[in-house]
């Protein structure tokens, strides 16, 4: 008997959509993404800016690092974000990394049967290579072998099977750390996280609200309820939004910058970057400048649907390479932009 052909995953089919098809959907995509981020924000205390940032990073498919002490909702943000997108099964992978974590725990165990035949192949199903949304907690505590593999995954969206590069399905990467180490060997990985955001305690400013929200969240867990999974948008919507913006930015004539990044805003972007580099020695690589353009365009499209404006440049608040820089830029960038 001949086997029936495998049905193609609808999420993979998004990569074939044309600009004309997506333009007809663009407004609906925006509306659903905005309902999603605002609705999810109601299930946290004072975390809306972080949820907005997660949404921008997810659509742009750029990794995001959450930095903060234990108990400040880093993991909870990611898990509820995942639930609200209805991502489940092998499309999601999370792991708490330590210096004892082995590559097999993240990339998959070695296939013994293949090894007997002389091939070094991992059984990756249910591990990072088969997931579309990945959350790595305490990412900087991983071994050098895992860190090197992650660089390839982030840069090239692939990992190696028996010396052959194999694509991974990764689209969204969130990572968390209690602190950002200063070790030079971690510099390359830190630079891949263009956006690094502080996840802070809110008890000083929202004491009663925090208790009420925490008790409600615990009740939902005990009753196995997920009221934040309201179905406003989906992973498919995020992938379509990414495809749409990528196709827009790929056009040669007219240039994307001419249409969506006015000269006066570009000058302001350049001024703020130069100020941070000169006055505070913030490291901004050429790669960051390019990726920041895409992130700024993504934020502008999601939030107000138009060209990049001065308010969108607040993304530059998340360029810090250390906890001190993160705290500094969170205060300084809005001041430089004249935004209070």
C-alpha positions in Angstrom: 0.0 0.0 0.0 1.2 3.5 -0.7 1.3 5.9 2.2 -0.7 9.0 2.2 1.4 12.1 1.8 2.1 14.0 5.0 0.0 17.1 5.6 2.2 20.2 5.7 2.2 22.1 9.0 0.2 25.3 8.5 2.9 27.2 10.4 5.5 26.2 7.9 3.2 27.3 5.0 3.4 30.9 6.3 6.9 31.2 4.7 5.2 30.9 1.3 2.7 33.7 1.7 3.1 36.7 -0.6 3.0 40.3 0.4 -0.3 40.9 -1.4 -1.9 38.1 0.6 -0.6 39.5 3.9 -1.5 43.1 3.2 -5.1 42.1 3.2 -4.7 40.6 6.7 -2.3 43.2 8.2 -4.9 45.3 10.0 -6.5 42.3 11.6 -3.2 40.9 12.7 -2.3 44.2 14.4 -5.7 44.3 16.1 -5.3 40.8 17.5 -1.7 41.3 18.6 -2.7 44.5 20.5 -5.7 42.8 22.2 -3.3 40.0 23.1 -0.6 42.1 24.8 -3.1 44.3 26.6 -5.2 41.4 27.8 -2.2 39.5 29.1 -1.0 42.6 30.9 -4.1 42.5 33.1 -2.9 39.2 34.7 0.2 40.9 36.1 1.1 43.8 38.3 3.0 46.6 36.5 4.5 44.3 33.8 2.8 45.8 30.7 6.1 47.3 29.4 7.7 43.8 29.6 4.8 42.1 27.9 4.9 44.7 25.1 8.6 44.1 24.7 8.1 40.3 24.6 5.5 40.8 21.8 7.8 43.0 19.8 10.7 40.5 20.2 8.4 37.6 19.3 7.2 39.2 16.1 10.7 40.3 15.1 12.0 36.9 16.1 14.8 38.4 18.1 15.9 36.8 21.4 15.0 38.7 24.6 16.8 38.4 28.0 14.8 39.0 31.2 17.1 40.1 34.1 16.1 40.1 37.7 16.2 38.4 41.1 14.2 35.2 41.8 10.5 35.8 42.5 10.0 38.7 40.1 7.7 36.8 37.6 10.3 36.1 34.9 9.2 32.5 34.3 5.5 33.3 34.9 5.6 35.9 32.2 7.0 33.4 29.6 4.6 30.6 30.6 1.5 32.7 30.5 2.7 34.3 27.2 3.0 30.7 25.8 -0.4 29.7 27.2 -2.0 32.9 25.7 -0.7 31.9 22.3 -2.0 28.3 22.8 1.5 26.9 22.2 1.8 23.3 23.5 3.5 20.0 22.9 6.8 20.0 21.1 6.3 23.5 19.9 7.4 24.7 23.4 10.6 23.8 25.3 11.9 25.2 28.6 14.8 24.3 30.7 16.7 25.5 33.8 20.4 25.5 33.0 23.2 24.8 35.4 26.9 24.2 34.9 26.1 20.5 35.2 23.5 20.5 32.4 24.6 18.3 29.5 23.9 19.0 25.8 21.7 15.9 25.6 19.2 17.5 28.0 18.7 20.5 25.7 19.5 19.2 22.2 18.4 15.6 22.7 20.1 12.3 23.7 22.4 10.4 21.3 20.6 7.8 19.3 22.3 4.6 20.4 21.2 2.6 17.3 22.7 5.3 15.0 25.9 5.4 17.1 26.4 1.6 16.6 26.4 2.4 12.9 29.0 5.0 13.3 26.7 8.1 13.1 26.6 10.7 15.9 22.9 11.7 15.8 20.6 13.1 18.5 17.0 12.2 19.0 15.8 15.8 19.1 12.0 15.4 19.3 10.7 17.2 22.4 13.9 19.2 22.8 15.1 22.6 21.7 15.6 21.8 18.0 11.9 20.9 17.5 10.4 23.8 19.5 9.2 27.1 18.0 9.1 28.9 21.4 12.0 28.3 23.7 12.6 29.5 27.3 16.1 29.0 28.8 16.3 30.0 32.5 19.7 30.9 34.0 21.2 30.8 30.5 24.6 32.0 31.5 25.2 29.1 33.8 25.3 26.7 30.9 28.4 24.8 30.0 30.7 25.9 27.2 29.4 23.1 25.0 25.8 24.3 25.3 26.7 27.9 24.9 28.6 27.2 21.7 25.6 25.3 20.4 23.3 28.1 21.3 25.3 30.6 19.4 24.8 28.5 16.2 21.1 28.1 17.0 20.6 31.9 17.5 22.8 33.0 14.6 22.0 30.5 12.0 18.9 28.7 13.2 20.6 25.3 12.9 22.4 22.7 14.9 24.7 19.8 13.9 23.7 16.2 13.4 26.8 14.0 12.7 28.6 17.0 11.3 25.8 18.1 9.1 23.8 21.4 9.8 20.2 20.7 10.4 17.6 23.5 10.6 15.8 24.1 14.0 12.2 25.3 14.2 13.0 28.1 16.7 11.1 31.3 16.1 10.9 32.9 19.6 13.6 32.7 22.2 13.2 34.1 25.7 15.9 33.7 28.3 16.3 34.7 31.9 19.1 35.3 34.4 19.3 36.5 38.0 22.4 38.5 37.1 24.6 39.2 34.0 28.1 37.8 34.5 31.1 39.8 33.4 33.1 36.9 32.0 34.6 37.7 28.6 33.8 34.3 27.2 30.1 35.1 27.5 30.4 38.3 25.5 29.4 36.7 22.1 26.2 35.2 23.6 25.3 38.4 25.4 25.7 40.4 22.2 23.1 38.1 20.5 20.5 39.4 23.0 19.9 42.9 21.5 17.2 43.5 24.1 17.8 43.0 27.8 15.1 44.1 30.2 15.0 44.3 34.0 12.2 42.3 35.7 11.8 44.2 39.0 10.0 43.6 42.3 6.8 45.7 42.5 6.1 45.3 46.2 7.2 48.8 47.1 4.8 50.5 44.8 2.0 47.9 44.4 1.9 46.1 47.8 -1.8 45.2 48.0 -2.3 44.7 44.3 0.7 42.2 44.3 -0.9 40.2 47.1 -4.3 40.1 45.4 -2.8 39.1 42.1 -0.5 36.5 43.6 -3.3 34.8 45.5 -5.5 34.8 42.4 -2.7 33.3 40.3 -2.1 30.6 42.9 -5.8 29.7 42.9 -5.8 29.4 39.2 -2.8 27.0 39.4 -4.5 24.9 42.1 -7.7 24.7 40.0 -5.7 24.1 36.8 -7.3 27.2 35.2 -5.7 29.5 32.6 -8.0 32.5 32.3 -5.1 34.4 30.5 -5.4 32.0 27.6 -8.2 34.0 26.0 -7.5 33.2 22.3 -6.8 36.8 21.1 -4.0 35.8 18.8 -1.9 32.8 17.9 1.6 31.7 17.0 0.5 31.7 13.4 -0.5 35.4 13.7 3.0 36.2 15.0 4.6 34.3 12.1 2.4 36.1 9.6 3.2 39.5 11.1 6.9 38.6 10.9 6.6 37.5 7.3 4.6 40.7 6.4 7.2 43.0 7.9 10.1 41.1 6.4 8.6 41.4 2.9 7.9 45.1 3.4 11.5 45.7 4.4 12.9 43.7 1.6 11.5 46.0 -1.1 14.1 48.0 -3.1 11.9 50.7 -4.4 10.7 52.6 -2.5 13.1 51.9 0.3 11.6 50.9 3.6 13.5 53.7 5.4 12.1 56.3 3.0 8.6 55.2 3.8 8.7 54.3 7.5 11.7 56.0 9.1 11.7 59.8 8.6 14.9 61.7 8.5 14.3 63.6 11.7 13.6 60.4 13.6 16.7 58.8 12.1 18.8 61.8 13.2 17.3 61.4 16.7 18.1 57.6 16.6 21.7 58.4 15.7 22.0 61.2 18.3 20.9 58.9 21.2 23.1 56.1 20.1 26.1 58.4 19.8 25.4 59.9 23.2 25.2 56.5 24.9 28.4 55.3 23.3 30.3 58.5 24.1 29.0 59.4 27.5 28.3 55.9 29.0 30.5 53.7 26.9 27.6 51.5 25.9 28.7 48.9 23.4 26.6 49.0 20.2 27.9 46.7 17.5 27.1 47.2 13.8 24.9 44.1 14.0 22.9 45.7 16.8 22.2 48.8 14.8 20.8 46.8 11.9 18.7 44.6 14.2 17.5 47.6 16.1 16.1 49.1 12.9 13.9 45.9 12.4 12.8 46.0 16.1 11.9 49.7 15.9 9.9 49.1 12.7 8.2 46.1 14.4 7.2 48.1 17.5 5.9 51.0 15.4 3.8 48.7 13.3 2.3 46.8 16.3 1.6 49.8 18.5 0.4 52.5 16.1 0.6 50.9 12.6 2.8 53.6 11.0 6.2 55.1 10.7 8.8 54.9 13.5 8.2 57.8 15.9 10.2 59.3 18.7 8.3 57.2 21.3 9.4 54.0 19.5 13.0 54.9 20.2 12.4 54.0 23.8 13.5 50.5 22.8 17.0 51.9 23.1 16.4 51.7 26.9 17.0 47.9 26.6 20.6 48.0 25.2 22.4 47.6 28.5 25.1 45.0 28.7 25.3 44.9 32.5 22.8 45.4 35.3 24.2 48.8 35.9 23.8 49.8 32.3 20.2 48.4 32.2 19.3 50.6 35.2 21.1 53.6 33.7 19.5 53.4 30.3 16.0 52.8 31.6 16.2 56.3 33.2 18.5 58.1 30.7 17.0 57.2 27.3 13.5 58.6 28.0 15.2 61.7 29.3 17.3 62.1 26.1 14.1 61.7 24.1 12.1 64.2 26.2 9.6 61.5 27.1 8.4 61.3 30.7 
